[in-house]
Amino acid sequence: MVIGNTFLPGVFDAIQPALESLSWLHRIWVKFVDCSGTYICTPVKKQQSRFCGLVRSHPLGYRRCRETAVRCAHLDKGTYHLFPCHAGLFVLAVPLQGDAGSFGALATGEVITPSCSTTQVLEKLQDLGLNQELLRQFYQEIPVKSHEEIRMLGEALYALGNIGFRHFKPSTGDGLKDARQLARDAVEYIATNYHQPLTLEGVAQMVHISPSYFSHIFKEEQKQTFTSYLTEARINKAKDLLKGSDLSISVIAGTVGYEDANYFSRVFKKNVGMSPLAFKKRFNKSKC
């Protein structure tokens, strides 16, 4: 039985410190993924390699990386696994099994073993049309791990998976409720901080989940993306200010979170159908 894509916030609280510690100790990115390949929980202090970030920036590269993550959750239980990803790098993974069935995996970011070949890796990615010089440069930043280091990290992941999740019993009903609460928390945060330079990654960190999972549950609950919701909230506030104050367009732009007044005007016109100045004149004319 495979558990769905909803997880309790308590799981994040339990796994986050462990991921941070493992990432720091082994100098490698470690993630918790669900059975669909979604990144549920990732370290805050350790970022994914720039090489993988560049590959995932291409739609086809993203799909292949997602397929690798899915594979992590469907390997044989009872041990850790080292296997090549679609690019020829290596992933260390421990599939997770709770009382209710399989529900994901702990996995490292891609690593290089002493036998890896730069040429072979770049050849596997040629069809993506990415910048070869950047790929080569970012490849050099990926950690090289000896077989002994891989064994130690594999045993650590396996121990964490067995100890931390042995009695995990996800509930789709409770999980849905908690997902809604996380989305509500994000909405409340946006309502208070819309004037700040908010990003999806920053708000996801605020609610203690990975950006990809946050994006998923926010869209599920709000029926629109984080970016469109934030834009709508800012434009609505701008409308109120245009109606009820004599502030200049540039001041209003800064008040609702746009440093560039010209960009604000373009966004406003795209969403409202007229410029901020035209909106202000029409509203003031209607009051006369």
C-alpha positions in Angstrom: 0.0 0.0 0.0 1.5 3.4 -1.0 0.6 6.4 1.1 -0.6 9.6 -0.6 1.2 12.9 -0.8 0.0 14.3 2.6 2.3 14.3 5.6 1.9 15.6 9.1 3.8 18.7 10.2 5.2 16.7 13.1 7.1 14.6 10.6 8.8 17.7 9.3 9.7 18.7 12.9 11.2 15.3 13.5 13.1 14.8 10.3 14.4 18.4 9.6 17.1 18.4 12.4 18.3 15.0 11.3 18.6 16.1 7.6 20.5 19.2 8.7 22.9 17.1 10.8 23.5 14.6 8.1 24.1 17.2 5.5 26.5 19.1 7.7 28.4 16.0 8.9 28.8 14.4 5.4 28.8 17.7 3.5 26.1 16.5 1.1 22.5 17.4 0.4 19.9 14.9 1.8 16.2 14.9 1.1 13.0 13.2 2.1 10.9 12.4 -1.0 7.4 10.8 -1.3 6.4 8.0 -3.6 5.7 10.5 -6.5 9.2 11.9 -6.3 8.1 15.2 -4.7 10.7 16.7 -2.3 8.9 16.8 1.0 11.7 18.0 3.3 15.2 19.3 2.5 17.9 20.9 4.6 17.7 24.7 5.1 21.5 25.3 5.6 22.7 23.0 2.7 21.6 23.7 -0.8 21.2 21.3 -3.7 24.2 21.3 -6.0 24.3 23.9 -8.8 24.8 21.1 -11.3 21.5 19.4 -10.4 19.8 22.8 -10.2 20.9 23.6 -13.7 19.7 20.2 -15.0 16.3 20.5 -13.3 15.9 24.0 -14.8 15.2 22.2 -18.2 11.7 20.6 -18.3 13.1 17.3 -19.6 15.9 17.3 -17.1 13.3 18.0 -14.3 11.2 15.1 -15.4 14.2 12.7 -15.4 15.3 13.9 -12.0 11.7 13.3 -10.8 11.8 9.8 -12.1 15.1 9.2 -10.3 13.4 10.4 -7.1 10.4 8.1 -7.6 12.8 5.2 -8.0 14.3 5.9 -4.6 10.9 5.1 -3.0 10.4 1.8 -4.8 13.6 0.0 -4.2 13.8 -3.1 -2.1 13.3 -2.5 1.6 15.7 -3.5 4.3 18.9 -1.9 3.1 20.4 1.2 1.5 21.0 1.4 -2.3 23.6 3.2 -4.4 22.5 3.6 -8.1 23.2 5.9 -11.0 20.8 8.7 -11.9 19.9 9.6 -15.4 23.0 11.8 -15.8 25.4 9.1 -14.7 26.0 10.5 -11.2 25.1 8.4 -8.1 22.3 8.6 -5.6 22.2 6.9 -2.2 18.7 6.0 -1.1 16.8 4.3 1.7 13.1 3.4 0.9 10.8 4.1 3.9 8.3 1.6 5.2 5.8 2.5 7.9 3.0 0.5 9.6 0.7 1.5 6.7 3.1 0.7 3.9 5.6 2.5 1.7 5.5 6.2 1.8 8.8 7.6 0.4 12.5 7.6 0.8 15.5 9.3 2.3 18.0 10.1 -0.4 21.2 12.0 -1.0 21.8 14.6 -3.6 23.9 13.2 -6.5 27.5 12.3 -5.7 30.6 11.3 -7.7 32.5 8.1 -7.1 36.2 7.8 -8.0 35.2 6.0 -11.2 32.8 8.7 -12.5 33.8 10.3 -15.9 33.1 14.0 -16.6 32.9 13.2 -20.3 30.3 10.5 -19.9 28.1 12.6 -17.7 28.1 15.5 -20.1 27.3 13.2 -23.0 24.2 12.0 -21.2 23.0 15.5 -20.9 23.7 16.7 -24.4 20.1 16.5 -25.6 19.1 19.1 -23.0 21.1 21.8 -24.8 22.4 23.2 -21.5 25.5 25.4 -21.3 28.4 22.9 -21.4 30.9 25.1 -19.7 28.5 25.8 -16.8 27.8 22.1 -16.5 31.5 21.3 -16.4 32.1 24.0 -13.8 29.2 22.9 -11.6 30.3 19.3 -12.0 33.6 20.0 -10.3 31.6 21.2 -7.2 29.9 17.8 -6.7 31.4 15.9 -3.8 33.5 12.9 -4.5 32.8 10.1 -2.1 34.9 7.0 -1.4 33.2 3.6 -0.9 33.8 3.8 2.8 32.2 7.3 3.0 29.2 5.9 1.0 28.9 2.9 3.3 28.9 5.2 6.5 26.3 7.6 5.0 24.2 4.6 3.8 24.1 3.1 7.3 23.3 6.5 8.8 20.4 7.0 6.4 19.1 3.5 7.0 19.3 3.9 10.8 17.4 7.2 10.5 14.8 5.7 8.3 14.2 2.7 10.6 14.3 4.6 13.9 12.5 7.8 12.8 9.7 6.2 10.7 9.2 2.7 12.0 5.8 3.6 13.6 4.8 6.3 11.2 1.1 6.1 10.5 0.1 8.7 8.0 -3.6 9.6 7.9 -4.9 11.0 4.6 -7.7 12.8 6.5 -5.5 14.4 9.1 -2.8 15.1 6.4 -5.4 17.0 4.4 -6.3 19.1 7.4 -2.7 19.8 8.1 -1.9 20.7 4.5 -4.8 23.2 4.6 -3.4 24.6 7.8 0.0 25.1 6.2 -1.6 26.9 3.3 -3.6 29.1 5.7 -0.4 29.9 7.6 1.2 30.9 4.3 -1.8 33.1 3.4 -1.7 34.8 6.7 2.0 35.4 6.3 1.4 36.9 2.9 -1.4 39.2 4.2 1.0 40.6 6.8 4.2 40.7 4.7 3.0 41.3 1.1 5.2 44.5 1.0 8.3 42.5 1.7 10.4 40.8 -1.1 8.6 37.4 -0.7 9.6 34.3 -2.5 8.2 30.8 -2.6 11.4 29.5 -1.1 11.3 31.9 1.7 7.7 31.3 2.7 8.2 27.5 2.4 11.1 27.9 4.9 8.8 29.9 7.1 6.3 27.0 7.3 9.1 24.4 7.5 8.6 22.4 4.4 10.4 22.0 1.0 9.6 24.6 -1.7 8.4 21.9 -4.1 5.9 20.4 -1.5 4.9 23.9 -0.4 4.1 24.8 -4.1 2.1 21.6 -4.4 -0.1 22.1 -1.3 -0.5 25.8 -1.8 -1.9 25.3 -5.4 -4.1 22.4 -4.2 -5.6 24.5 -1.4 -5.8 28.0 -3.0 -6.5 26.8 -6.6 -3.7 29.1 -7.9 0.0 29.3 -7.7 1.9 31.1 -5.0 3.1 33.7 -7.4 -0.4 34.5 -8.8 -1.8 34.6 -5.2 0.9 37.0 -4.1 0.4 39.2 -7.1 -3.4 39.3 -6.6 -2.9 40.3 -2.9 -0.5 43.1 -3.9 -2.8 44.4 -6.6 -5.8 44.4 -4.4 -4.0 46.4 -1.8 -2.8 48.8 -4.5 -6.4 49.3 -5.6 -7.4 50.2 -2.0 -4.5 52.7 -1.8 -5.4 54.2 -5.2 -9.0 54.7 -4.1 -8.3 56.0 -0.6 -5.2 58.1 -0.7 -3.3 60.8 -2.6 -0.1 58.8 -2.7 1.9 58.8 -5.9 2.1 55.7 -8.1 5.8 55.1 -7.1 5.0 55.3 -3.4 2.1 52.9 -3.8 4.3 50.5 -5.8 6.8 50.5 -3.0 4.1 50.1 -0.3 2.8 46.9 -1.9 6.2 45.3 -2.5 7.4 46.6 -5.9 10.7 48.5 -6.0 10.3 49.3 -9.7 7.2 51.5 -10.3 7.3 50.9 -14.0 7.2 47.1 -13.4 4.4 47.6 -10.9 2.4 49.5 -13.6 2.9 46.8 -16.1 1.7 44.1 -13.6 -1.2 46.2 -12.6 -2.4 46.8 -16.1 -2.0 43.1 -17.0 -4.2 42.1 -14.1 -6.7 45.0 -14.0 -6.9 46.0 -17.6 -5.8 49.6 -17.1 -2.8 51.4 -15.7 -2.7 52.5 -12.0 -3.1 56.1 -13.0 -6.1 55.4 -15.2 -7.7 53.4 -12.4 -7.2 56.2 -10.0 -8.7 58.8 -12.4 -11.7 56.6 -13.1 -12.4 56.0 -9.5 -12.0 59.6 -8.5 -14.2 60.6 -11.5 -16.9 58.2 -10.3 -17.0 59.9 -6.9 -17.8 63.3 -8.4 
